């Protein structure tokens, strides 16, 4: 007790340089261990936030921003599939298998109400036999034209039962969003349904057609894959580095955002 003021003096908490370095090191370790989860959560939050923010706005108020909004929504919708894809490779949450697959299951449900386990099985069939018979993403001998290949590709993921699940699921969410957000159905069509279609084209073109179409001189590697010759920025914008496809098949344990690091090896 101080006789003049009556206050008790307590020592201030001091962090020396070692303490700060330890704190920084622990923070870096946390980020490194949870980067996949943080990236996935960011994509999911941006997807949901953009839908909630844009859906109630009248199209007349969006004006010239409608097209950019559709493109952004398409890019984020593609991101949902990328999250699910990385979960199939165990890189969203590598230290927690159950959480990893739960995030993947949630993301692919938001994408198009696809069944995660079935998609997981098909995706690993693709990795085991890429660009040849037995690959569910391969065109076969009669569907080499990109449009025919795309339609065949989609039919293998959207059969009758899956289409029914998609229609019931989206119909229910449409009605809920219409009631909760007062979102016009035309907005939901333009900002959700259209991005689903555009996203499927984006994923097919940059993630299947360009990487796995057979070159004139024939395939020259066991992955039957080739990578796009483009910058990391353009690779990200086009399809979250799916264009670096040989690298993905060569290093399937790497998450999408790490593919540029092995591009020039």
Backbone as JSON, one array per atom type, in Angstrom:
{
  "sequence": "XXXXXXXXXXXXXXXXXXXXXXXXXXXXXXXXXXXXXXXXXXXXXXXXXXXXXXXXXXXXXXXXXXXXXXXXXXXXXXXXXXXXXXXXXXXXXXXXXXXXXXXXXXXXXXXXXXXXXXXXXXXXXXXXXXXXXXXXXXXXXXXXXXXXXXXXXXXXXXXXXXXXXXXXXXXXXXXXXXXXXXXXXXXXXXXXXXXXXXXXXXXXXXXXXXXXXXXXXXXXXXXXXXXXXXXXXXXXXXXXXXXXXXXXXXXXXXXXXXXXXXXXX",
  "N": [[0.86, -1.2, 0.0], [0.6, 2.12, -0.91], [1.56, 4.89, 0.96], [0.93, 7.54, 0.37], [-0.9, 7.64, -1.78], [-2.62, 5.53, -1.44], [-2.99, 3.41, -3.17], [-2.31, 0.14, -4.44], [0.63, -0.95, -5.79], [1.15, -2.85, -8.64], [3.15, -5.11, -10.44], [3.68, -4.66, -13.96], [2.75, -6.84, -16.64], [5.22, -8.3, -18.45], [6.53, -9.06, -21.59], [9.25, -10.64, -22.76], [11.71, -10.72, -25.41], [12.0, -13.39, -26.08], [9.55, -14.46, -25.3], [7.78, -13.18, -27.09], [8.73, -14.22, -29.5], [8.17, -16.91, -29.14], [5.38, -16.8, -29.04], [4.79, -15.88, -31.61], [5.85, -18.0, -33.09], [4.17, -20.09, -32.26], [1.78, -19.15, -33.3], [2.33, -19.25, -36.05], [2.69, -22.01, -36.36], [0.11, -22.86, -35.78], [-1.32, -21.72, -37.92], [-0.11, -23.03, -40.09], [-0.85, -25.66, -39.55], [-3.55, -25.52, -39.84], [-4.21, -24.35, -42.24], [-5.58, -25.34, -44.52], [-8.18, -25.72, -43.53], [-8.84, -23.11, -42.81], [-8.73, -21.79, -45.29], [-10.76, -23.19, -46.64], [-12.98, -22.52, -45.02], [-13.05, -19.78, -45.48], [-13.76, -19.63, -48.21], [-16.29, -20.85, -48.1], [-17.66, -19.04, -46.41], [-17.52, -16.68, -47.92], [-18.99, -17.47, -50.13], [-21.56, -17.98, -48.99], [-22.03, -15.48, -47.75], [-22.02, -13.7, -49.93], [-24.25, -14.57, -51.34], [-26.36, -14.1, -49.52], [-26.12, -11.34, -49.31], [-26.53, -10.39, -51.93], [-28.84, -11.58, -53.01], [-31.37, -10.4, -52.1], [-31.42, -7.94, -53.41], [-32.88, -5.78, -55.74], [-32.94, -6.4, -59.24], [-32.87, -4.19, -60.9], [-31.6, -2.36, -59.31], [-29.09, -3.43, -59.13], [-28.13, -3.12, -61.71], [-25.51, -2.36, -63.88], [-23.84, -3.93, -62.43], [-24.71, -6.48, -62.33], [-23.73, -8.52, -64.09], [-20.93, -8.72, -63.25], [-21.53, -9.6, -60.65], [-22.7, -12.1, -61.12], [-20.51, -13.44, -62.23], [-18.68, -13.4, -60.11], [-20.13, -14.89, -58.25], [-20.19, -17.3, -59.64], [-17.46, -17.99, -59.65], [-17.02, -18.31, -56.88], [-18.79, -20.37, -56.45], [-17.6, -22.42, -57.88], [-15.48, -22.64, -56.18], [-16.64, -24.0, -54.03], [-16.77, -26.64, -54.97], [-14.05, -27.09, -55.24], [-13.23, -27.05, -52.58], [-14.56, -29.37, -51.66], [-13.26, -31.21, -53.3], [-10.58, -31.03, -52.4], [-11.0, -31.98, -49.86], [-11.54, -34.62, -50.45], [-9.01, -35.45, -50.97], [-7.96, -35.28, -48.51], [-6.84, -32.91, -47.52], [-8.05, -30.67, -46.47], [-8.49, -30.7, -43.74], [-6.16, -32.11, -42.4], [-5.39, -33.3, -40.02], [-7.63, -34.18, -38.79], [-9.67, -36.46, -39.66], [-12.46, -36.97, -39.71], [-13.61, -34.4, -39.47], [-12.51, -33.26, -41.76], [-13.77, -34.72, -43.88], [-16.39, -34.11, -43.26], [-16.54, -31.37, -43.78], [-16.03, -31.45, -46.52], [-18.25, -32.91, -47.38], [-20.31, -31.14, -46.72], [-19.65, -28.94, -48.34], [-19.89, -29.99, -50.98], [-22.54, -30.58, -50.98], [-23.71, -28.06, -50.86], [-22.8, -27.24, -53.3], [-24.1, -28.76, -55.41], [-25.86, -30.5, -54.26], [-24.66, -32.98, -54.39], [-23.72, -36.42, -53.85], [-21.38, -37.11, -51.51], [-19.78, -39.4, -50.87], [-20.09, -41.0, -53.13], [-19.04, -39.31, -55.09], [-16.44, -39.16, -54.14], [-15.53, -41.8, -54.53], [-15.66, -41.93, -57.35], [-13.83, -39.94, -58.0], [-11.37, -40.92, -57.11], [-11.2, -43.11, -58.73], [-10.74, -41.81, -61.09], [-8.15, -40.81, -60.58], [-6.72, -43.18, -60.39], [-6.88, -44.29, -62.94], [-6.32, -42.28, -65.04], [-7.56, -40.51, -67.86], [-8.19, -42.71, -69.5], [-9.81, -45.86, -70.29], [-12.1, -46.71, -67.75], [-11.8, -44.47, -66.29], [-14.01, -42.27, -64.89], [-14.3, -39.67, -65.76], [-13.41, -39.59, -68.31], [-13.63, -39.26, -71.89], [-14.07, -41.44, -73.53], [-14.24, -43.37, -76.59], [-16.1, -42.33, -78.31], [-16.96, -39.81, -77.64], [-15.41, -37.45, -78.04], [-15.58, -34.82, -78.87], [-15.76, -31.6, -77.4], [-18.32, -30.69, -76.45], [-19.95, -32.98, -76.55], [-18.42, -34.56, -74.86], [-18.62, -33.09, -72.48], [-21.38, -33.32, -71.91], [-21.57, -36.09, -71.56], [-19.85, -36.37, -69.4], [-21.26, -34.9, -67.41], [-23.58, -36.43, -67.22], [-22.72, -38.67, -65.91], [-22.48, -37.92, -63.33], [-24.86, -36.75, -62.66], [-27.36, -38.5, -62.39], [-30.71, -39.92, -62.61], [-31.71, -40.18, -59.95], [-29.97, -38.47, -58.6], [-30.55, -36.04, -59.83], [-33.16, -35.72, -58.92], [-32.71, -35.4, -56.16], [-31.28, -33.02, -56.29], [-33.21, -31.22, -57.34], [-35.24, -31.28, -55.36], [-33.8, -30.5, -53.08], [-32.75, -27.94, -53.82], [-35.13, -26.64, -54.42], [-36.34, -26.55, -51.89], [-34.51, -24.95, -50.46], [-34.63, -22.64, -52.0], [-37.26, -21.77, -51.5], [-37.06, -21.3, -48.76], [-35.1, -19.25, -48.65], [-36.42, -17.32, -50.09], [-38.51, -16.7, -48.35], [-37.17, -15.95, -45.96], [-35.21, -14.01, -46.68], [-36.61, -12.48, -48.4], [-36.07, -12.77, -51.09], [-36.24, -12.36, -54.54], [-37.34, -14.83, -56.9], [-36.18, -14.75, -59.42], [-33.73, -13.58, -58.91], [-32.49, -15.59, -57.42], [-32.33, -17.53, -59.36], [-30.54, -16.35, -61.16], [-28.31, -15.84, -59.58], [-27.67, -18.15, -58.31], [-28.59, -20.64, -59.54], [-27.76, -20.27, -62.25], [-24.94, -19.78, -61.83], [-24.28, -22.4, -60.98], [-24.47, -23.9, -63.35], [-22.63, -22.52, -65.01], [-20.35, -22.87, -63.48], [-19.99, -25.64, -63.62], [-19.29, -25.9, -66.28], [-16.92, -24.42, -66.25], [-15.3, -25.97, -64.49], [-15.23, -28.36, -65.94], [-14.03, -27.57, -68.39], [-11.5, -26.36, -67.72], [-10.54, -28.16, -65.87], [-10.83, -30.74, -66.78], [-11.26, -31.13, -69.66], [-9.22, -29.5, -71.08], [-6.84, -30.33, -69.64], [-6.84, -33.18, -69.97], [-7.41, -33.92, -72.59], [-6.44, -35.69, -75.47], [-3.23, -35.16, -76.77], [-2.02, -34.33, -80.1], [0.28, -35.77, -80.69], [0.02, -37.82, -78.96], [-0.3, -39.11, -75.57], [2.24, -38.34, -73.15], [2.93, -39.03, -70.61], [2.34, -40.92, -67.59], [0.12, -39.97, -66.24], [-1.57, -39.06, -68.14], [-2.03, -36.36, -68.56], [-1.84, -32.81, -68.91], [-0.48, -29.57, -68.26], [-1.69, -26.21, -68.1], [-0.12, -23.53, -69.77], [0.41, -20.92, -68.13], [0.33, -17.96, -66.04], [0.54, -17.94, -62.41], [-1.42, -16.32, -61.32], [-3.39, -16.14, -63.36], [-3.96, -18.83, -63.54], [-5.15, -19.24, -61.06], [-7.43, -17.57, -61.26], [-8.83, -18.71, -63.4], [-9.49, -21.35, -62.58], [-8.88, -22.04, -59.85], [-6.23, -23.06, -59.87], [-6.57, -25.54, -61.09], [-5.75, -25.84, -63.62], [-3.07, -26.41, -63.49], [-2.6, -29.24, -63.89], [-1.15, -31.61, -64.33], [0.66, -31.38, -62.26], [-1.08, -31.64, -60.12], [-1.86, -34.34, -60.32], [0.59, -35.55, -60.03], [1.38, -34.73, -57.52], [-0.74, -35.42, -55.48], [-1.23, -35.04, -52.83], [-1.02, -32.41, -52.23], [-2.65, -29.35, -51.43], [-4.91, -27.23, -53.35], [-3.96, -24.57, -53.43], [-1.26, -24.81, -53.14], [-0.18, -25.78, -55.43], [1.11, -24.05, -57.38], [3.67, -23.9, -56.27], [5.05, -26.15, -56.98], [5.13, -26.04, -59.64], [7.3, -25.41, -61.35], [9.17, -27.35, -60.9]],
  "CA": [[0.0, 0.0, 0.0], [1.34, 3.38, -0.97], [1.03, 5.76, 2.01], [0.45, 8.82, -0.14], [-2.03, 7.52, -2.69], [-3.54, 4.48, -1.02], [-3.1, 2.39, -4.22], [-1.32, -0.93, -4.42], [1.39, -1.03, -7.04], [1.34, -4.21, -9.13], [4.07, -5.11, -11.59], [3.09, -4.87, -15.28], [3.15, -8.06, -17.33], [6.22, -8.0, -19.46], [6.91, -10.13, -22.49], [10.57, -10.41, -23.32], [11.82, -11.08, -26.83], [11.78, -14.83, -26.21], [8.11, -14.69, -25.22], [7.16, -12.77, -28.35], [9.11, -15.17, -30.54], [7.41, -18.14, -28.91], [3.99, -16.55, -29.42], [4.76, -15.83, -33.08], [6.08, -19.36, -33.57], [2.95, -20.86, -32.04], [0.79, -18.68, -34.28], [2.71, -19.79, -37.36], [2.39, -23.44, -36.33], [-1.35, -23.01, -35.86], [-1.74, -21.42, -39.29], [0.36, -24.1, -40.97], [-1.61, -26.87, -39.29], [-4.98, -25.32, -40.12], [-4.38, -23.53, -43.44], [-6.63, -25.91, -45.36], [-9.48, -25.45, -42.92], [-9.07, -21.67, -42.89], [-9.04, -21.48, -46.7], [-12.09, -23.74, -46.93], [-13.97, -21.71, -44.31], [-13.12, -18.49, -46.16], [-14.54, -19.82, -49.43], [-17.68, -21.11, -47.7], [-18.24, -17.81, -45.88], [-17.7, -15.75, -49.04], [-20.11, -17.97, -50.94], [-22.81, -17.72, -48.28], [-22.21, -14.05, -47.54], [-22.37, -13.03, -51.19], [-25.63, -14.93, -51.68], [-27.25, -13.38, -48.61], [-26.03, -9.91, -49.59], [-26.98, -10.04, -53.28], [-30.14, -12.15, -53.38], [-32.55, -9.54, -51.91], [-31.31, -6.68, -54.14], [-33.62, -5.75, -57.0], [-32.05, -6.42, -60.39], [-32.75, -2.82, -61.4], [-30.62, -1.67, -58.47], [-27.77, -3.96, -59.47], [-27.74, -2.46, -62.95], [-24.33, -2.89, -64.55], [-23.11, -4.83, -61.54], [-25.3, -7.82, -62.36], [-22.8, -9.47, -64.71], [-19.85, -9.02, -62.31], [-22.05, -10.38, -59.52], [-22.86, -13.49, -61.58], [-19.18, -14.02, -62.4], [-18.12, -13.64, -58.77], [-20.87, -16.01, -57.68], [-19.73, -18.51, -60.34], [-16.12, -18.3, -59.14], [-17.17, -18.82, -55.52], [-19.47, -21.67, -56.53], [-16.54, -23.35, -58.24], [-14.72, -22.83, -54.95], [-17.28, -25.05, -53.22], [-16.31, -27.94, -55.46], [-12.63, -27.2, -54.93], [-13.17, -27.44, -51.17], [-14.92, -30.79, -51.59], [-12.2, -31.96, -53.97], [-9.43, -31.13, -51.51], [-11.39, -32.88, -48.76], [-11.37, -35.99, -50.95], [-7.58, -35.74, -50.87], [-7.58, -35.2, -47.1], [-6.0, -31.74, -47.25], [-8.79, -29.57, -45.84], [-8.19, -30.81, -42.31], [-5.39, -33.36, -42.47], [-5.2, -33.89, -38.69], [-8.93, -34.62, -38.28], [-10.29, -37.09, -40.82], [-13.91, -36.81, -39.67], [-13.91, -33.01, -39.79], [-12.13, -33.08, -43.16], [-14.82, -35.24, -44.76], [-17.63, -33.38, -42.96], [-16.47, -30.12, -44.54], [-16.19, -31.81, -47.93], [-19.65, -33.31, -47.6], [-21.1, -29.91, -46.65], [-19.35, -28.12, -49.52], [-20.43, -30.57, -52.21], [-24.0, -30.47, -50.87], [-24.03, -26.7, -51.28], [-22.48, -27.09, -54.72], [-25.21, -29.25, -56.24], [-26.47, -31.61, -53.53], [-24.04, -34.23, -54.82], [-23.4, -37.36, -52.78], [-19.94, -37.02, -51.31], [-19.12, -40.71, -50.93], [-20.08, -41.43, -54.53], [-18.08, -38.45, -55.79], [-15.12, -39.58, -53.67], [-15.19, -43.03, -55.24], [-15.41, -41.61, -58.76], [-12.63, -39.13, -58.15], [-10.19, -41.76, -56.98], [-11.13, -43.91, -59.97], [-10.09, -40.92, -62.06], [-6.72, -40.75, -60.29], [-6.1, -44.48, -60.64], [-6.83, -44.57, -64.38], [-6.64, -41.0, -65.69], [-7.52, -40.38, -69.31], [-8.27, -44.01, -70.16], [-11.01, -46.61, -69.9], [-12.16, -46.86, -66.3], [-11.85, -43.12, -65.73], [-15.37, -41.76, -65.09], [-14.26, -38.35, -66.38], [-12.84, -39.72, -69.65], [-14.64, -39.14, -72.95], [-14.28, -42.66, -74.28], [-13.86, -43.26, -77.99], [-17.17, -41.76, -79.13], [-17.39, -38.51, -77.12], [-14.22, -36.62, -77.96], [-15.93, -33.42, -79.04], [-15.93, -31.04, -76.05], [-19.72, -30.62, -76.0], [-20.37, -34.36, -76.28], [-17.67, -34.99, -73.68], [-19.21, -32.4, -71.32], [-22.69, -33.92, -71.61], [-21.31, -37.41, -71.0], [-19.25, -36.1, -68.09], [-22.31, -34.49, -66.48], [-24.54, -37.52, -67.03], [-22.15, -39.65, -64.99], [-22.62, -37.4, -61.97], [-26.25, -36.35, -62.43], [-28.33, -39.47, -62.87], [-32.09, -39.55, -62.26], [-31.86, -40.0, -58.5], [-29.23, -37.27, -58.21], [-31.34, -34.9, -60.3], [-34.29, -35.57, -58.01], [-32.16, -34.82, -54.93], [-30.94, -31.63, -56.59], [-34.43, -30.41, -57.48], [-35.91, -31.18, -54.06], [-32.95, -29.72, -52.2], [-32.72, -26.54, -54.22], [-36.48, -26.1, -54.27], [-36.56, -26.26, -50.47], [-33.7, -23.8, -50.08], [-35.19, -21.48, -52.7], [-38.44, -21.32, -50.77], [-36.61, -20.76, -47.47], [-34.44, -17.96, -48.88], [-37.46, -16.39, -50.52], [-39.25, -16.27, -47.17], [-36.31, -15.32, -44.95], [-34.52, -12.84, -47.22], [-37.47, -11.8, -49.37], [-35.29, -12.78, -52.32], [-37.02, -12.74, -55.72], [-36.89, -16.09, -57.5], [-35.3, -14.46, -60.56], [-32.4, -13.36, -58.35], [-31.93, -16.89, -57.06], [-32.0, -18.21, -60.61], [-29.36, -15.73, -61.77], [-27.18, -15.79, -58.67], [-27.38, -19.47, -57.77], [-28.74, -21.7, -60.54], [-26.87, -19.99, -63.38], [-23.56, -20.1, -61.44], [-24.06, -23.85, -60.96], [-24.24, -24.33, -64.73], [-21.36, -21.94, -65.46], [-19.28, -23.5, -62.71], [-19.76, -26.98, -64.16], [-18.54, -25.7, -67.53], [-15.58, -23.98, -65.86], [-14.58, -27.11, -63.96], [-14.99, -29.32, -67.02], [-13.12, -27.05, -69.41], [-10.15, -26.15, -67.21], [-10.1, -29.25, -65.0], [-10.93, -32.06, -67.43], [-11.06, -31.12, -71.1], [-7.89, -29.03, -71.47], [-5.74, -31.15, -69.12], [-6.85, -34.6, -70.3], [-7.63, -34.24, -74.01], [-5.24, -36.35, -76.0], [-2.46, -34.36, -77.73], [-1.88, -34.93, -81.43], [1.37, -36.74, -80.66], [-0.28, -38.83, -77.95], [0.1, -38.8, -74.19], [3.66, -38.57, -72.9], [3.18, -39.28, -69.19], [1.37, -41.9, -67.08], [-1.09, -39.31, -65.75], [-2.36, -38.63, -69.29], [-2.44, -35.01, -68.2], [-0.94, -31.72, -69.25], [-0.79, -28.35, -67.53], [-1.8, -24.99, -68.89], [1.04, -22.64, -69.69], [-0.1, -19.61, -67.74], [0.82, -17.47, -64.76], [-0.18, -18.41, -61.22], [-2.62, -15.49, -61.15], [-4.39, -16.58, -64.33], [-4.34, -20.18, -63.15], [-6.09, -19.11, -59.95], [-8.67, -16.95, -61.72], [-9.57, -19.6, -64.3], [-10.1, -22.5, -61.9], [-8.19, -22.42, -58.61], [-5.03, -23.83, -60.22], [-6.84, -26.84, -61.7], [-5.01, -25.88, -64.87], [-1.8, -27.09, -63.2], [-3.21, -30.54, -63.64], [-0.12, -32.64, -64.17], [1.18, -31.23, -60.9], [-2.05, -32.2, -59.18], [-1.79, -35.81, -60.37], [1.91, -35.95, -59.54], [1.43, -34.43, -56.08], [-2.15, -35.36, -55.06], [-1.32, -34.7, -51.41], [-0.93, -30.96, -52.08], [-3.9, -28.6, -51.64], [-4.92, -26.48, -54.61], [-3.21, -23.32, -53.36], [0.17, -25.12, -53.11], [0.26, -26.31, -56.73], [2.12, -23.22, -58.05], [4.99, -24.09, -55.67], [5.72, -27.28, -57.64], [4.92, -25.86, -61.09], [8.55, -25.34, -62.1], [10.14, -28.36, -60.46]],
  "C": [[0.88, 1.23, 0.0], [0.72, 4.35, 0.03], [0.45, 7.05, 1.49], [-0.81, 8.69, -0.98], [-3.05, 6.5, -2.24], [-3.72, 3.39, -2.04], [-1.99, 1.36, -4.07], [-0.64, -0.98, -5.77], [1.58, -2.49, -7.43], [2.26, -4.16, -10.35], [3.31, -5.36, -12.88], [3.61, -6.17, -15.87], [4.1, -7.69, -18.45], [6.52, -9.25, -20.29], [8.28, -9.81, -23.05], [10.6, -10.9, -24.76], [11.57, -12.57, -27.04], [10.3, -15.16, -26.17], [7.4, -14.33, -26.5], [7.48, -13.77, -29.45], [8.36, -16.49, -30.39], [5.96, -17.98, -29.35], [3.84, -16.54, -30.94], [4.93, -17.23, -33.66], [4.84, -20.23, -33.41], [1.85, -20.46, -33.02], [1.07, -19.23, -35.66], [2.4, -21.29, -37.43], [0.89, -23.7, -36.45], [-1.83, -22.77, -37.28], [-1.33, -22.53, -40.25], [-0.47, -25.37, -40.8], [-3.06, -26.76, -39.72], [-5.23, -24.5, -41.38], [-5.52, -24.04, -44.31], [-8.01, -25.61, -44.83], [-9.83, -23.97, -43.02], [-9.45, -21.26, -44.31], [-10.43, -21.98, -47.06], [-13.18, -22.9, -46.28], [-14.15, -20.35, -44.98], [-13.98, -18.59, -47.42], [-16.02, -20.02, -49.1], [-18.36, -19.84, -47.2], [-18.47, -16.78, -46.99], [-18.86, -16.17, -49.92], [-21.44, -17.63, -50.26], [-23.08, -16.25, -48.09], [-22.62, -13.32, -48.8], [-23.8, -13.34, -51.6], [-26.62, -14.15, -50.82], [-27.27, -11.89, -48.93], [-26.69, -9.54, -50.92], [-28.41, -10.48, -53.58], [-31.32, -11.2, -53.18], [-32.55, -8.27, -52.77], [-32.07, -6.77, -55.46], [-32.64, -5.68, -58.17], [-31.84, -5.02, -60.96], [-31.74, -2.03, -60.59], [-29.21, -2.17, -58.73], [-27.24, -3.34, -60.75], [-26.56, -3.15, -63.62], [-23.5, -3.82, -63.7], [-23.65, -6.26, -61.57], [-24.33, -8.84, -62.94], [-21.6, -9.76, -63.81], [-20.31, -9.86, -61.13], [-22.21, -11.85, -59.91], [-21.5, -14.16, -61.71], [-18.52, -14.32, -61.06], [-18.81, -14.83, -58.12], [-20.46, -17.33, -58.34], [-18.37, -18.94, -59.8], [-16.19, -18.9, -57.73], [-17.87, -20.18, -55.51], [-18.48, -22.75, -56.95], [-15.68, -23.66, -57.01], [-15.31, -23.89, -54.04], [-16.81, -26.43, -53.65], [-14.84, -28.15, -55.14], [-12.43, -27.61, -53.47], [-13.48, -28.93, -51.02], [-13.83, -31.66, -52.2], [-10.99, -32.12, -53.06], [-9.74, -32.0, -50.29], [-11.25, -34.34, -49.18], [-9.92, -36.42, -50.91], [-7.07, -35.6, -49.44], [-6.78, -33.98, -46.72], [-6.75, -30.56, -46.65], [-8.51, -29.54, -44.35], [-7.45, -32.13, -42.11], [-5.25, -34.04, -41.11], [-6.51, -34.36, -38.07], [-9.74, -35.16, -39.46], [-11.81, -36.85, -40.86], [-14.31, -35.38, -40.03], [-13.61, -32.72, -41.25], [-13.27, -33.52, -44.09], [-16.17, -34.56, -44.49], [-17.67, -32.07, -43.73], [-16.67, -30.4, -46.02], [-17.62, -32.17, -48.26], [-20.56, -32.07, -47.61], [-20.9, -29.07, -47.91], [-19.98, -28.68, -50.78], [-21.96, -30.6, -52.18], [-24.44, -29.08, -51.29], [-23.8, -26.54, -52.78], [-23.63, -27.53, -55.61], [-25.89, -30.45, -55.59], [-25.94, -32.96, -54.01], [-23.75, -35.12, -53.61], [-21.88, -37.47, -52.67], [-19.24, -38.37, -51.49], [-19.03, -41.23, -52.37], [-19.07, -40.62, -55.33], [-16.65, -38.82, -55.41], [-14.65, -40.83, -54.4], [-14.85, -42.76, -56.7], [-14.11, -40.84, -58.93], [-11.37, -39.98, -58.03], [-10.08, -42.76, -58.12], [-10.45, -43.1, -61.06], [-8.58, -40.88, -61.83], [-6.02, -42.08, -60.57], [-5.92, -44.75, -62.12], [-7.14, -43.3, -65.18], [-6.55, -41.07, -67.21], [-7.54, -41.69, -70.06], [-9.55, -44.71, -69.71], [-10.97, -46.9, -68.4], [-12.16, -45.54, -65.58], [-13.25, -42.56, -65.96], [-15.42, -40.39, -65.74], [-13.78, -38.41, -67.83], [-13.95, -39.75, -70.7], [-14.97, -40.47, -73.6], [-13.92, -42.42, -75.74], [-14.89, -42.52, -78.83], [-17.6, -40.37, -78.67], [-16.22, -37.55, -77.0], [-14.51, -35.14, -78.17], [-16.23, -32.82, -77.67], [-17.37, -30.99, -75.56], [-20.23, -32.01, -75.66], [-19.69, -34.9, -75.02], [-18.27, -34.38, -72.42], [-20.54, -33.05, -70.93], [-22.53, -35.32, -71.02], [-20.76, -37.3, -69.58], [-20.32, -35.78, -67.05], [-23.28, -35.64, -66.2], [-24.03, -38.57, -66.05], [-22.24, -39.2, -63.53], [-24.06, -37.04, -61.63], [-27.19, -37.37, -63.06], [-29.72, -39.07, -62.38], [-32.26, -39.3, -60.77], [-31.14, -38.75, -58.02], [-29.96, -36.01, -58.66], [-32.54, -34.65, -59.39], [-33.85, -34.94, -56.69], [-31.85, -33.34, -55.14], [-32.18, -30.76, -56.65], [-35.14, -30.22, -56.15], [-35.1, -30.29, -53.12], [-32.95, -28.25, -52.54], [-34.09, -25.9, -54.1], [-36.77, -25.71, -52.83], [-35.78, -25.03, -50.04], [-34.19, -22.52, -50.75], [-36.36, -20.9, -51.9], [-38.04, -20.68, -49.44], [-35.96, -19.39, -47.64], [-35.44, -16.9, -49.32], [-38.23, -15.84, -49.32], [-38.38, -15.47, -46.21], [-35.7, -14.01, -45.45], [-35.39, -11.99, -48.14], [-36.76, -11.68, -50.72], [-36.17, -13.19, -53.49], [-36.46, -14.01, -56.36], [-35.96, -15.85, -58.69], [-33.88, -14.21, -60.08], [-31.73, -14.68, -58.02], [-31.56, -17.68, -58.31], [-30.69, -17.68, -61.19], [-28.12, -15.84, -60.89], [-26.86, -17.13, -58.02], [-27.46, -20.55, -58.85], [-27.78, -21.48, -61.71], [-25.4, -20.23, -63.0], [-23.27, -21.59, -61.33], [-23.71, -24.34, -62.36], [-22.89, -23.82, -65.22], [-20.18, -22.57, -64.75], [-18.97, -24.89, -63.25], [-18.98, -26.91, -65.47], [-17.1, -25.32, -67.22], [-14.74, -25.16, -65.37], [-14.27, -28.14, -65.05], [-13.92, -28.82, -67.97], [-11.68, -26.96, -68.91], [-9.63, -27.33, -66.38], [-10.16, -30.63, -65.62], [-10.57, -31.99, -68.91], [-9.64, -30.69, -71.49], [-6.77, -29.92, -70.91], [-5.68, -32.57, -69.67], [-7.17, -34.91, -71.76], [-6.31, -34.76, -74.58], [-4.52, -35.44, -76.99], [-2.32, -35.09, -79.06], [-0.8, -36.0, -81.44], [1.16, -37.84, -79.63], [0.19, -38.4, -76.57], [1.57, -39.13, -73.98], [3.97, -38.78, -71.42], [2.07, -40.19, -68.66], [0.08, -41.27, -66.55], [-2.04, -38.93, -66.88], [-2.9, -37.23, -69.05], [-1.39, -34.01, -68.66], [-1.4, -30.47, -68.5], [-0.87, -27.17, -68.47], [-0.55, -24.15, -68.7], [0.54, -21.23, -69.4], [0.46, -19.23, -66.37], [-0.01, -18.03, -63.61], [-1.46, -17.62, -61.02], [-3.73, -15.95, -62.1], [-4.87, -17.99, -64.02], [-5.35, -20.15, -62.01], [-7.44, -18.59, -60.43], [-9.49, -17.93, -62.56], [-10.22, -20.76, -63.56], [-9.29, -22.98, -60.69], [-7.02, -23.37, -58.86], [-5.32, -25.24, -60.73], [-6.13, -26.97, -63.05], [-3.62, -26.47, -64.7], [-2.12, -28.55, -62.88], [-2.21, -31.68, -63.54], [0.44, -32.59, -62.76], [0.22, -31.82, -59.87], [-1.99, -33.72, -59.15], [-0.45, -36.31, -59.83], [2.04, -35.77, -58.03], [0.01, -34.32, -55.52], [-2.32, -34.99, -53.59], [-1.26, -33.19, -51.17], [-2.3, -30.32, -52.26], [-3.79, -27.71, -52.87], [-4.02, -25.25, -54.57], [-1.69, -23.55, -53.31], [0.69, -25.59, -54.46], [1.26, -25.4, -57.45], [3.53, -23.44, -57.51], [5.76, -25.24, -56.32], [5.63, -27.16, -59.16], [6.21, -25.96, -61.86], [9.59, -26.34, -61.63], [10.6, -29.23, -61.63]]
}
